[in-house]
Amino acid sequence: MSGTAIKPVVVGVDGSPSSDLATAWASDEAIRRRVPLCVVHAFIWPLMHVHLGPGPGAPAHAGLRAEAFRILDDAKSLARSR
């Protein structure tokens, strides 16, 4: 791989206020460097055999997977606003 490859700024998010601060900083840094911003969220619940979808009787938009996407969407919206 060439040494001139574009290296994005990566920020991990969890929906907390400190995560929002990290997203804001990472967004500004990506703009300053003129590189992409990569927003990531990870959790280990699947390894513990926890169901990711909504529970019985819950709305279709509930569950851990939906929450993970909400966290990512919120962080991406914050980044775009920068």
PDB file of N, CA, C and O in Angstrom:
ATOM      1  N   MET A   1       0.845  -1.177   0.000  1.00  0.00           N
ATOM      2  CA  MET A   1       0.000   0.000   0.000  1.00  0.00           C
ATOM      3  C   MET A   1       0.888   1.236   0.000  1.00  0.00           C
ATOM      4  O   MET A   1       1.930   1.270   0.654  1.00  0.00           O
ATOM      5  N   SER A   2       0.471   2.218  -0.722  1.00  0.00           N
ATOM      6  CA  SER A   2       1.207   3.467  -0.819  1.00  0.00           C
ATOM      7  C   SER A   2       1.095   4.274   0.468  1.00  0.00           C
ATOM      8  O   SER A   2       0.081   4.201   1.162  1.00  0.00           O
ATOM      9  N   GLY A   3       2.118   5.030   0.785  1.00  0.00           N
ATOM     10  CA  GLY A   3       2.105   5.878   1.961  1.00  0.00           C
ATOM     11  C   GLY A   3       1.187   7.079   1.803  1.00  0.00           C
ATOM     12  O   GLY A   3       0.992   7.832   2.758  1.00  0.00           O
ATOM     13  N   THR A   4       0.618   7.275   0.611  1.00  0.00           N
ATOM     14  CA  THR A   4      -0.264   8.412   0.368  1.00  0.00           C
ATOM     15  C   THR A   4      -1.735   8.044   0.473  1.00  0.00           C
ATOM     16  O   THR A   4      -2.594   8.832   0.077  1.00  0.00           O
ATOM     17  N   ALA A   5      -2.041   6.870   0.995  1.00  0.00           N
ATOM     18  CA  ALA A   5      -3.438   6.469   1.138  1.00  0.00           C
ATOM     19  C   ALA A   5      -4.165   7.425   2.074  1.00  0.00           C
ATOM     20  O   ALA A   5      -3.597   7.892   3.061  1.00  0.00           O
ATOM     21  N   ILE A   6      -5.415   7.710   1.761  1.00  0.00           N
ATOM     22  CA  ILE A   6      -6.216   8.585   2.610  1.00  0.00           C
ATOM     23  C   ILE A   6      -6.565   7.832   3.888  1.00  0.00           C
ATOM     24  O   ILE A   6      -7.095   6.721   3.844  1.00  0.00           O
ATOM     25  N   LYS A   7      -6.266   8.441   5.006  1.00  0.00           N
ATOM     26  CA  LYS A   7      -6.537   7.843   6.309  1.00  0.00           C
ATOM     27  C   LYS A   7      -7.630   8.649   6.986  1.00  0.00           C
ATOM     28  O   LYS A   7      -7.407   9.797   7.370  1.00  0.00           O
ATOM     29  N   PRO A   8      -8.813   8.060   7.138  1.00  0.00           N
ATOM     30  CA  PRO A   8      -9.913   8.816   7.741  1.00  0.00           C
ATOM     31  C   PRO A   8      -9.702   9.033   9.237  1.00  0.00           C
ATOM     32  O   PRO A   8      -8.926   8.329   9.884  1.00  0.00           O
ATOM     33  N   VAL A   9     -10.399  10.005   9.755  1.00  0.00           N
ATOM     34  CA  VAL A   9     -10.513  10.172  11.200  1.00  0.00           C
ATOM     35  C   VAL A   9     -11.630   9.228  11.632  1.00  0.00           C
ATOM     36  O   VAL A   9     -12.707   9.230  11.035  1.00  0.00           O
ATOM     37  N   VAL A  10     -11.386   8.428  12.659  1.00  0.00           N
ATOM     38  CA  VAL A  10     -12.370   7.460  13.143  1.00  0.00           C
ATOM     39  C   VAL A  10     -12.802   7.858  14.552  1.00  0.00           C
ATOM     40  O   VAL A  10     -11.969   8.177  15.401  1.00  0.00           O
ATOM     41  N   VAL A  11     -14.112   7.834  14.789  1.00  0.00           N
ATOM     42  CA  VAL A  11     -14.642   8.129  16.124  1.00  0.00           C
ATOM     43  C   VAL A  11     -15.634   7.039  16.510  1.00  0.00           C
ATOM     44  O   VAL A  11     -16.511   6.667  15.730  1.00  0.00           O
ATOM     45  N   GLY A  12     -15.475   6.541  17.724  1.00  0.00           N
ATOM     46  CA  GLY A  12     -16.421   5.572  18.267  1.00  0.00           C
ATOM     47  C   GLY A  12     -17.476   6.301  19.072  1.00  0.00           C
ATOM     48  O   GLY A  12     -17.160   7.208  19.842  1.00  0.00           O
ATOM     49  N   VAL A  13     -18.732   5.907  18.895  1.00  0.00           N
ATOM     50  CA  VAL A  13     -19.834   6.593  19.561  1.00  0.00           C
ATOM     51  C   VAL A  13     -20.677   5.621  20.380  1.00  0.00           C
ATOM     52  O   VAL A  13     -20.800   4.441  20.050  1.00  0.00           O
ATOM     53  N   ASP A  14     -21.260   6.159  21.469  1.00  0.00           N
ATOM     54  CA  ASP A  14     -22.133   5.331  22.302  1.00  0.00           C
ATOM     55  C   ASP A  14     -23.384   6.081  22.754  1.00  0.00           C
ATOM     56  O   ASP A  14     -24.148   5.580  23.579  1.00  0.00           O
ATOM     57  N   GLY A  15     -23.593   7.283  22.214  1.00  0.00           N
ATOM     58  CA  GLY A  15     -24.786   8.056  22.560  1.00  0.00           C
ATOM     59  C   GLY A  15     -24.658   8.928  23.798  1.00  0.00           C
ATOM     60  O   GLY A  15     -25.604   9.630  24.155  1.00  0.00           O
ATOM     61  N   SER A  16     -23.511   8.899  24.458  1.00  0.00           N
ATOM     62  CA  SER A  16     -23.314   9.686  25.676  1.00  0.00           C
ATOM     63  C   SER A  16     -22.890  11.117  25.332  1.00  0.00           C
ATOM     64  O   SER A  16     -22.469  11.384  24.207  1.00  0.00           O
ATOM     65  N   PRO A  17     -22.999  12.041  26.300  1.00  0.00           N
ATOM     66  CA  PRO A  17     -22.524  13.407  26.069  1.00  0.00           C
ATOM     67  C   PRO A  17     -21.032  13.455  25.702  1.00  0.00           C
ATOM     68  O   PRO A  17     -20.641  14.253  24.849  1.00  0.00           O
ATOM     69  N   SER A  18     -20.210  12.633  26.315  1.00  0.00           N
ATOM     70  CA  SER A  18     -18.786  12.635  25.967  1.00  0.00           C
ATOM     71  C   SER A  18     -18.574  12.097  24.554  1.00  0.00           C
ATOM     72  O   SER A  18     -17.633  12.502  23.872  1.00  0.00           O
ATOM     73  N   SER A  19     -19.431  11.198  24.114  1.00  0.00           N
ATOM     74  CA  SER A  19     -19.376  10.710  22.742  1.00  0.00           C
ATOM     75  C   SER A  19     -19.703  11.839  21.763  1.00  0.00           C
ATOM     76  O   SER A  19     -19.093  11.939  20.698  1.00  0.00           O
ATOM     77  N   ASP A  20     -20.663  12.685  22.127  1.00  0.00           N
ATOM     78  CA  ASP A  20     -20.989  13.835  21.282  1.00  0.00           C
ATOM     79  C   ASP A  20     -19.795  14.781  21.180  1.00  0.00           C
ATOM     80  O   ASP A  20     -19.508  15.308  20.106  1.00  0.00           O
ATOM     81  N   LEU A  21     -19.103  14.996  22.295  1.00  0.00           N
ATOM     82  CA  LEU A  21     -17.902  15.840  22.260  1.00  0.00           C
ATOM     83  C   LEU A  21     -16.826  15.234  21.353  1.00  0.00           C
ATOM     84  O   LEU A  21     -16.174  15.943  20.587  1.00  0.00           O
ATOM     85  N   ALA A  22     -16.654  13.918  21.453  1.00  0.00           N
ATOM     86  CA  ALA A  22     -15.669  13.237  20.605  1.00  0.00           C
ATOM     87  C   ALA A  22     -16.062  13.348  19.135  1.00  0.00           C
ATOM     88  O   ALA A  22     -15.202  13.532  18.274  1.00  0.00           O
ATOM     89  N   THR A  23     -17.351  13.237  18.849  1.00  0.00           N
ATOM     90  CA  THR A  23     -17.822  13.355  17.465  1.00  0.00           C
ATOM     91  C   THR A  23     -17.574  14.759  16.929  1.00  0.00           C
ATOM     92  O   THR A  23     -17.141  14.926  15.789  1.00  0.00           O
ATOM     93  N   ALA A  24     -17.847  15.756  17.744  1.00  0.00           N
ATOM     94  CA  ALA A  24     -17.601  17.136  17.323  1.00  0.00           C
ATOM     95  C   ALA A  24     -16.115  17.355  17.046  1.00  0.00           C
ATOM     96  O   ALA A  24     -15.748  17.939  16.027  1.00  0.00           O
ATOM     97  N   TRP A  25     -15.264  16.885  17.957  1.00  0.00           N
ATOM     98  CA  TRP A  25     -13.820  17.041  17.760  1.00  0.00           C
ATOM     99  C   TRP A  25     -13.379  16.304  16.496  1.00  0.00           C
ATOM    100  O   TRP A  25     -12.642  16.860  15.682  1.00  0.00           O
ATOM    101  N   ALA A  26     -13.821  15.065  16.329  1.00  0.00           N
ATOM    102  CA  ALA A  26     -13.417  14.260  15.172  1.00  0.00           C
ATOM    103  C   ALA A  26     -13.896  14.896  13.870  1.00  0.00           C
ATOM    104  O   ALA A  26     -13.176  14.886  12.872  1.00  0.00           O
ATOM    105  N   SER A  27     -15.101  15.446  13.879  1.00  0.00           N
ATOM    106  CA  SER A  27     -15.623  16.133  12.686  1.00  0.00           C
ATOM    107  C   SER A  27     -14.749  17.307  12.307  1.00  0.00           C
ATOM    108  O   SER A  27     -14.379  17.479  11.145  1.00  0.00           O
ATOM    109  N   ASP A  28     -14.422  18.115  13.305  1.00  0.00           N
ATOM    110  CA  ASP A  28     -13.564  19.278  13.046  1.00  0.00           C
ATOM    111  C   ASP A  28     -12.184  18.846  12.560  1.00  0.00           C
ATOM    112  O   ASP A  28     -11.606  19.480  11.677  1.00  0.00           O
ATOM    113  N   GLU A  29     -11.664  17.781  13.131  1.00  0.00           N
ATOM    114  CA  GLU A  29     -10.348  17.284  12.733  1.00  0.00           C
ATOM    115  C   GLU A  29     -10.375  16.749  11.300  1.00  0.00           C
ATOM    116  O   GLU A  29      -9.439  16.981  10.534  1.00  0.00           O
ATOM    117  N   ALA A  30     -11.427  16.047  10.941  1.00  0.00           N
ATOM    118  CA  ALA A  30     -11.550  15.535   9.572  1.00  0.00           C
ATOM    119  C   ALA A  30     -11.624  16.691   8.573  1.00  0.00           C
ATOM    120  O   ALA A  30     -11.028  16.630   7.498  1.00  0.00           O
ATOM    121  N   ILE A  31     -12.360  17.740   8.936  1.00  0.00           N
ATOM    122  CA  ILE A  31     -12.444  18.913   8.069  1.00  0.00           C
ATOM    123  C   ILE A  31     -11.071  19.566   7.949  1.00  0.00           C
ATOM    124  O   ILE A  31     -10.643  19.924   6.853  1.00  0.00           O
ATOM    125  N   ARG A  32     -10.387  19.717   9.075  1.00  0.00           N
ATOM    126  CA  ARG A  32      -9.063  20.352   9.074  1.00  0.00           C
ATOM    127  C   ARG A  32      -8.091  19.575   8.202  1.00  0.00           C
ATOM    128  O   ARG A  32      -7.313  20.162   7.450  1.00  0.00           O
ATOM    129  N   ARG A  33      -8.141  18.241   8.306  1.00  0.00           N
ATOM    130  CA  ARG A  33      -7.231  17.391   7.523  1.00  0.00           C
ATOM    131  C   ARG A  33      -7.702  17.137   6.095  1.00  0.00           C
ATOM    132  O   ARG A  33      -6.947  16.643   5.258  1.00  0.00           O
ATOM    133  N   ARG A  34      -8.976  17.485   5.827  1.00  0.00           N
ATOM    134  CA  ARG A  34      -9.587  17.229   4.522  1.00  0.00           C
ATOM    135  C   ARG A  34      -9.606  15.732   4.199  1.00  0.00           C
ATOM    136  O   ARG A  34      -9.219  15.301   3.113  1.00  0.00           O
ATOM    137  N   VAL A  35     -10.071  14.961   5.182  1.00  0.00           N
ATOM    138  CA  VAL A  35     -10.189  13.512   5.028  1.00  0.00           C
ATOM    139  C   VAL A  35     -11.589  13.089   5.464  1.00  0.00           C
ATOM    140  O   VAL A  35     -12.285  13.857   6.128  1.00  0.00           O
ATOM    141  N   PRO A  36     -12.007  11.887   5.102  1.00  0.00           N
ATOM    142  CA  PRO A  36     -13.332  11.410   5.533  1.00  0.00           C
ATOM    143  C   PRO A  36     -13.389  11.185   7.043  1.00  0.00           C
ATOM    144  O   PRO A  36     -12.367  11.014   7.708  1.00  0.00           O
ATOM    145  N   LEU A  37     -14.605  11.191   7.555  1.00  0.00           N
ATOM    146  CA  LEU A  37     -14.867  10.851   8.950  1.00  0.00           C
ATOM    147  C   LEU A  37     -15.591   9.519   8.960  1.00  0.00           C
ATOM    148  O   LEU A  37     -16.565   9.337   8.230  1.00  0.00           O
ATOM    149  N   CYS A  38     -15.133   8.595   9.770  1.00  0.00           N
ATOM    150  CA  CYS A  38     -15.753   7.280   9.921  1.00  0.00           C
ATOM    151  C   CYS A  38     -16.329   7.195  11.329  1.00  0.00           C
ATOM    152  O   CYS A  38     -15.588   7.234  12.311  1.00  0.00           O
ATOM    153  N   VAL A  39     -17.651   7.078  11.426  1.00  0.00           N
ATOM    154  CA  VAL A  39     -18.339   6.987  12.711  1.00  0.00           C
ATOM    155  C   VAL A  39     -18.678   5.522  12.958  1.00  0.00           C
ATOM    156  O   VAL A  39     -19.320   4.883  12.124  1.00  0.00           O
ATOM    157  N   VAL A  40     -18.249   4.986  14.105  1.00  0.00           N
ATOM    158  CA  VAL A  40     -18.489   3.571  14.409  1.00  0.00           C
ATOM    159  C   VAL A  40     -19.137   3.408  15.782  1.00  0.00           C
ATOM    160  O   VAL A  40     -18.966   4.226  16.685  1.00  0.00           O
ATOM    161  N   HIS A  41     -19.884   2.316  15.895  1.00  0.00           N
ATOM    162  CA  HIS A  41     -20.502   1.929  17.166  1.00  0.00           C
ATOM    163  C   HIS A  41     -20.400   0.414  17.241  1.00  0.00           C
ATOM    164  O   HIS A  41     -20.686  -0.281  16.267  1.00  0.00           O
ATOM    165  N   ALA A  42     -19.996  -0.092  18.387  1.00  0.00           N
ATOM    166  CA  ALA A  42     -19.866  -1.540  18.541  1.00  0.00           C
ATOM    167  C   ALA A  42     -20.394  -1.967  19.899  1.00  0.00           C
ATOM    168  O   ALA A  42     -20.349  -1.207  20.866  1.00  0.00           O
ATOM    169  N   PHE A  43     -20.892  -3.186  19.957  1.00  0.00           N
ATOM    170  CA  PHE A  43     -21.320  -3.748  21.227  1.00  0.00           C
ATOM    171  C   PHE A  43     -21.186  -5.261  21.149  1.00  0.00           C
ATOM    172  O   PHE A  43     -21.150  -5.830  20.058  1.00  0.00           O
ATOM    173  N   ILE A  44     -21.113  -5.905  22.296  1.00  0.00           N
ATOM    174  CA  ILE A  44     -20.842  -7.345  22.324  1.00  0.00           C
ATOM    175  C   ILE A  44     -22.082  -8.183  22.614  1.00  0.00           C
ATOM    176  O   ILE A  44     -21.970  -9.396  22.789  1.00  0.00           O
ATOM    177  N   TRP A  45     -23.241  -7.576  22.669  1.00  0.00           N
ATOM    178  CA  TRP A  45     -24.450  -8.330  23.019  1.00  0.00           C
ATOM    179  C   TRP A  45     -24.650  -9.572  22.158  1.00  0.00           C
ATOM    180  O   TRP A  45     -25.042 -10.601  22.708  1.00  0.00           O
ATOM    181  N   PRO A  46     -24.410  -9.552  20.851  1.00  0.00           N
ATOM    182  CA  PRO A  46     -24.611 -10.779  20.062  1.00  0.00           C
ATOM    183  C   PRO A  46     -23.741 -11.937  20.555  1.00  0.00           C
ATOM    184  O   PRO A  46     -24.153 -13.095  20.481  1.00  0.00           O
ATOM    185  N   LEU A  47     -22.562 -11.637  21.048  1.00  0.00           N
ATOM    186  CA  LEU A  47     -21.686 -12.693  21.559  1.00  0.00           C
ATOM    187  C   LEU A  47     -22.262 -13.329  22.818  1.00  0.00           C
ATOM    188  O   LEU A  47     -21.922 -14.458  23.170  1.00  0.00           O
ATOM    189  N   MET A  48     -23.139 -12.588  23.491  1.00  0.00           N
ATOM    190  CA  MET A  48     -23.753 -13.095  24.719  1.00  0.00           C
ATOM    191  C   MET A  48     -25.131 -13.691  24.437  1.00  0.00           C
ATOM    192  O   MET A  48     -25.890 -13.994  25.358  1.00  0.00           O
ATOM    193  N   HIS A  49     -25.446 -13.855  23.141  1.00  0.00           N
ATOM    194  CA  HIS A  49     -26.710 -14.465  22.689  1.00  0.00           C
ATOM    195  C   HIS A  49     -27.933 -13.677  23.126  1.00  0.00           C
ATOM    196  O   HIS A  49     -28.969 -14.255  23.454  1.00  0.00           O
ATOM    197  N   VAL A  50     -27.809 -12.355  23.130  1.00  0.00           N
ATOM    198  CA  VAL A  50     -28.934 -11.477  23.437  1.00  0.00           C
ATOM    199  C   VAL A  50     -29.637 -11.163  22.121  1.00  0.00           C
ATOM    200  O   VAL A  50     -28.983 -10.848  21.127  1.00  0.00           O
ATOM    201  N   HIS A  51     -30.937 -11.247  22.110  1.00  0.00           N
ATOM    202  CA  HIS A  51     -31.724 -10.969  20.910  1.00  0.00           C
ATOM    203  C   HIS A  51     -31.583  -9.494  20.525  1.00  0.00           C
ATOM    204  O   HIS A  51     -31.716  -8.619  21.380  1.00  0.00           O
ATOM    205  N   LEU A  52     -31.317  -9.215  19.261  1.00  0.00           N
ATOM    206  CA  LEU A  52     -31.089  -7.848  18.810  1.00  0.00           C
ATOM    207  C   LEU A  52     -32.361  -7.127  18.391  1.00  0.00           C
ATOM    208  O   LEU A  52     -32.405  -5.897  18.379  1.00  0.00           O
ATOM    209  N   GLY A  53     -33.384  -7.879  18.051  1.00  0.00           N
ATOM    210  CA  GLY A  53     -34.629  -7.278  17.596  1.00  0.00           C
ATOM    211  C   GLY A  53     -35.527  -6.899  18.755  1.00  0.00           C
ATOM    212  O   GLY A  53     -35.152  -7.036  19.919  1.00  0.00           O
ATOM    213  N   PRO A  54     -36.718  -6.420  18.422  1.00  0.00           N
ATOM    214  CA  PRO A  54     -37.666  -6.043  19.470  1.00  0.00           C
ATOM    215  C   PRO A  54     -38.164  -7.270  20.229  1.00  0.00           C
ATOM    216  O   PRO A  54     -38.250  -8.370  19.683  1.00  0.00           O
ATOM    217  N   GLY A  55     -38.485  -7.056  21.481  1.00  0.00           N
ATOM    218  CA  GLY A  55     -39.036  -8.129  22.298  1.00  0.00           C
ATOM    219  C   GLY A  55     -40.489  -8.391  21.945  1.00  0.00           C
ATOM    220  O   GLY A  55     -41.092  -7.637  21.183  1.00  0.00           O
ATOM    221  N   PRO A  56     -41.046  -9.445  22.490  1.00  0.00           N
ATOM    222  CA  PRO A  56     -42.453  -9.770  22.215  1.00  0.00           C
ATOM    223  C   PRO A  56     -43.365  -8.609  22.588  1.00  0.00           C
ATOM    224  O   PRO A  56     -43.294  -8.090  23.702  1.00  0.00           O
ATOM    225  N   GLY A  57     -44.205  -8.210  21.671  1.00  0.00           N
ATOM    226  CA  GLY A  57     -45.152  -7.127  21.914  1.00  0.00           C
ATOM    227  C   GLY A  57     -44.572  -5.733  21.785  1.00  0.00           C
ATOM    228  O   GLY A  57     -45.301  -4.750  21.910  1.00  0.00           O
ATOM    229  N   ALA A  58     -43.273  -5.627  21.536  1.00  0.00           N
ATOM    230  CA  ALA A  58     -42.635  -4.305  21.397  1.00  0.00           C
ATOM    231  C   ALA A  58     -42.816  -3.791  19.966  1.00  0.00           C
ATOM    232  O   ALA A  58     -43.026  -4.579  19.044  1.00  0.00           O
ATOM    233  N   PRO A  59     -42.733  -2.481  19.785  1.00  0.00           N
ATOM    234  CA  PRO A  59     -42.831  -1.938  18.427  1.00  0.00           C
ATOM    235  C   PRO A  59     -41.682  -2.430  17.552  1.00  0.00           C
ATOM    236  O   PRO A  59     -40.612  -2.782  18.048  1.00  0.00           O
ATOM    237  N   ALA A  60     -41.918  -2.448  16.261  1.00  0.00           N
ATOM    238  CA  ALA A  60     -40.923  -2.957  15.315  1.00  0.00           C
ATOM    239  C   ALA A  60     -39.621  -2.163  15.356  1.00  0.00           C
ATOM    240  O   ALA A  60     -38.565  -2.694  15.012  1.00  0.00           O
ATOM    241  N   HIS A  61     -39.682  -0.893  15.772  1.00  0.00           N
ATOM    242  CA  HIS A  61     -38.485  -0.041  15.797  1.00  0.00           C
ATOM    243  C   HIS A  61     -37.728  -0.136  17.126  1.00  0.00           C
ATOM    244  O   HIS A  61     -36.841   0.675  17.391  1.00  0.00           O
ATOM    245  N   ALA A  62     -38.070  -1.112  17.953  1.00  0.00           N
ATOM    246  CA  ALA A  62     -37.408  -1.292  19.252  1.00  0.00           C
ATOM    247  C   ALA A  62     -36.288  -2.323  19.124  1.00  0.00           C
ATOM    248  O   ALA A  62     -36.121  -2.942  18.073  1.00  0.00           O
ATOM    249  N   GLY A  63     -35.544  -2.499  20.172  1.00  0.00           N
ATOM    250  CA  GLY A  63     -34.493  -3.504  20.205  1.00  0.00           C
ATOM    251  C   GLY A  63     -33.100  -2.908  20.109  1.00  0.00           C
ATOM    252  O   GLY A  63     -32.930  -1.733  19.783  1.00  0.00           O
ATOM    253  N   LEU A  64     -32.109  -3.736  20.398  1.00  0.00           N
ATOM    254  CA  LEU A  64     -30.717  -3.278  20.418  1.00  0.00           C
ATOM    255  C   LEU A  64     -30.218  -2.837  19.046  1.00  0.00           C
ATOM    256  O   LEU A  64     -29.488  -1.851  18.941  1.00  0.00           O
ATOM    257  N   ARG A  65     -30.600  -3.552  18.004  1.00  0.00           N
ATOM    258  CA  ARG A  65     -30.160  -3.156  16.661  1.00  0.00           C
ATOM    259  C   ARG A  65     -30.691  -1.768  16.323  1.00  0.00           C
ATOM    260  O   ARG A  65     -29.946  -0.926  15.823  1.00  0.00           O
ATOM    261  N   ALA A  66     -31.961  -1.522  16.589  1.00  0.00           N
ATOM    262  CA  ALA A  66     -32.552  -0.214  16.309  1.00  0.00           C
ATOM    263  C   ALA A  66     -31.863   0.874  17.130  1.00  0.00           C
ATOM    264  O   ALA A  66     -31.622   1.971  16.625  1.00  0.00           O
ATOM    265  N   GLU A  67     -31.550   0.583  18.374  1.00  0.00           N
ATOM    266  CA  GLU A  67     -30.854   1.553  19.225  1.00  0.00           C
ATOM    267  C   GLU A  67     -29.455   1.858  18.677  1.00  0.00           C
ATOM    268  O   GLU A  67     -29.018   3.009  18.690  1.00  0.00           O
ATOM    269  N   ALA A  68     -28.765   0.832  18.201  1.00  0.00           N
ATOM    270  CA  ALA A  68     -27.432   1.039  17.613  1.00  0.00           C
ATOM    271  C   ALA A  68     -27.518   1.951  16.397  1.00  0.00           C
ATOM    272  O   ALA A  68     -26.696   2.853  16.239  1.00  0.00           O
ATOM    273  N   PHE A  69     -28.505   1.724  15.539  1.00  0.00           N
ATOM    274  CA  PHE A  69     -28.666   2.588  14.366  1.00  0.00           C
ATOM    275  C   PHE A  69     -29.054   4.001  14.772  1.00  0.00           C
ATOM    276  O   PHE A  69     -28.634   4.962  14.127  1.00  0.00           O
ATOM    277  N   ARG A  70     -29.850   4.148  15.834  1.00  0.00           N
ATOM    278  CA  ARG A  70     -30.217   5.483  16.305  1.00  0.00           C
ATOM    279  C   ARG A  70     -28.981   6.234  16.795  1.00  0.00           C
ATOM    280  O   ARG A  70     -28.807   7.415  16.498  1.00  0.00           O
ATOM    281  N   ILE A  71     -28.125   5.541  17.549  1.00  0.00           N
ATOM    282  CA  ILE A  71     -26.886   6.155  18.044  1.00  0.00           C
ATOM    283  C   ILE A  71     -26.030   6.620  16.872  1.00  0.00           C
ATOM    284  O   ILE A  71     -25.512   7.736  16.884  1.00  0.00           O
ATOM    285  N   LEU A  72     -25.880   5.766  15.857  1.00  0.00           N
ATOM    286  CA  LEU A  72     -25.093   6.141  14.677  1.00  0.00           C
ATOM    287  C   LEU A  72     -25.727   7.313  13.929  1.00  0.00           C
ATOM    288  O   LEU A  72     -25.033   8.253  13.543  1.00  0.00           O
ATOM    289  N   ASP A  73     -27.040   7.257  13.726  1.00  0.00           N
ATOM    290  CA  ASP A  73     -27.718   8.341  13.012  1.00  0.00           C
ATOM    291  C   ASP A  73     -27.574   9.668  13.737  1.00  0.00           C
ATOM    292  O   ASP A  73     -27.338  10.697  13.104  1.00  0.00           O
ATOM    293  N   ASP A  74     -27.714   9.657  15.062  1.00  0.00           N
ATOM    294  CA  ASP A  74     -27.555  10.894  15.838  1.00  0.00           C
ATOM    295  C   ASP A  74     -26.134  11.449  15.704  1.00  0.00           C
ATOM    296  O   ASP A  74     -25.945  12.652  15.528  1.00  0.00           O
ATOM    297  N   ALA A  75     -25.149  10.569  15.790  1.00  0.00           N
ATOM    298  CA  ALA A  75     -23.753  11.003  15.675  1.00  0.00           C
ATOM    299  C   ALA A  75     -23.467  11.547  14.272  1.00  0.00           C
ATOM    300  O   ALA A  75     -22.772  12.552  14.124  1.00  0.00           O
ATOM    301  N   LYS A  76     -24.003  10.882  13.247  1.00  0.00           N
ATOM    302  CA  LYS A  76     -23.788  11.373  11.882  1.00  0.00           C
ATOM    303  C   LYS A  76     -24.453  12.724  11.662  1.00  0.00           C
ATOM    304  O   LYS A  76     -23.911  13.575  10.957  1.00  0.00           O
ATOM    305  N   SER A  77     -25.616  12.926  12.255  1.00  0.00           N
ATOM    306  CA  SER A  77     -26.293  14.219  12.145  1.00  0.00           C
ATOM    307  C   SER A  77     -25.461  15.315  12.819  1.00  0.00           C
ATOM    308  O   SER A  77     -25.314  16.415  12.286  1.00  0.00           O
ATOM    309  N   LEU A  78     -24.929  15.001  13.982  1.00  0.00           N
ATOM    310  CA  LEU A  78     -24.063  15.962  14.671  1.00  0.00           C
ATOM    311  C   LEU A  78     -22.827  16.278  13.817  1.00  0.00           C
ATOM    312  O   LEU A  78     -22.440  17.439  13.688  1.00  0.00           O
ATOM    313  N   ALA A  79     -22.225  15.266  13.250  1.00  0.00           N
ATOM    314  CA  ALA A  79     -21.037  15.473  12.415  1.00  0.00           C
ATOM    315  C   ALA A  79     -21.374  16.340  11.206  1.00  0.00           C
ATOM    316  O   ALA A  79     -20.614  17.245  10.863  1.00  0.00           O
ATOM    317  N   ARG A  80     -22.488  16.074  10.568  1.00  0.00           N
ATOM    318  CA  ARG A  80     -22.873  16.869   9.381  1.00  0.00           C
ATOM    319  C   ARG A  80     -23.135  18.332   9.734  1.00  0.00           C
ATOM    320  O   ARG A  80     -22.920  19.228   8.917  1.00  0.00           O
ATOM    321  N   SER A  81     -23.602  18.559  10.960  1.00  0.00           N
ATOM    322  CA  SER A  81     -23.903  19.928  11.377  1.00  0.00           C
ATOM    323  C   SER A  81     -22.641  20.755  11.586  1.00  0.00           C
ATOM    324  O   SER A  81     -22.698  21.984  11.618  1.00  0.00           O
ATOM    325  N   ARG A  82     -21.514  20.087  11.727  1.00  0.00           N
ATOM    326  CA  ARG A  82     -20.238  20.788  11.948  1.00  0.00           C
ATOM    327  C   ARG A  82     -19.772  21.392  10.644  1.00  0.00           C
ATOM    328  O   ARG A  82     -18.718  22.028  10.600  1.00  0.00           O
TER     329      ARG A  82
END
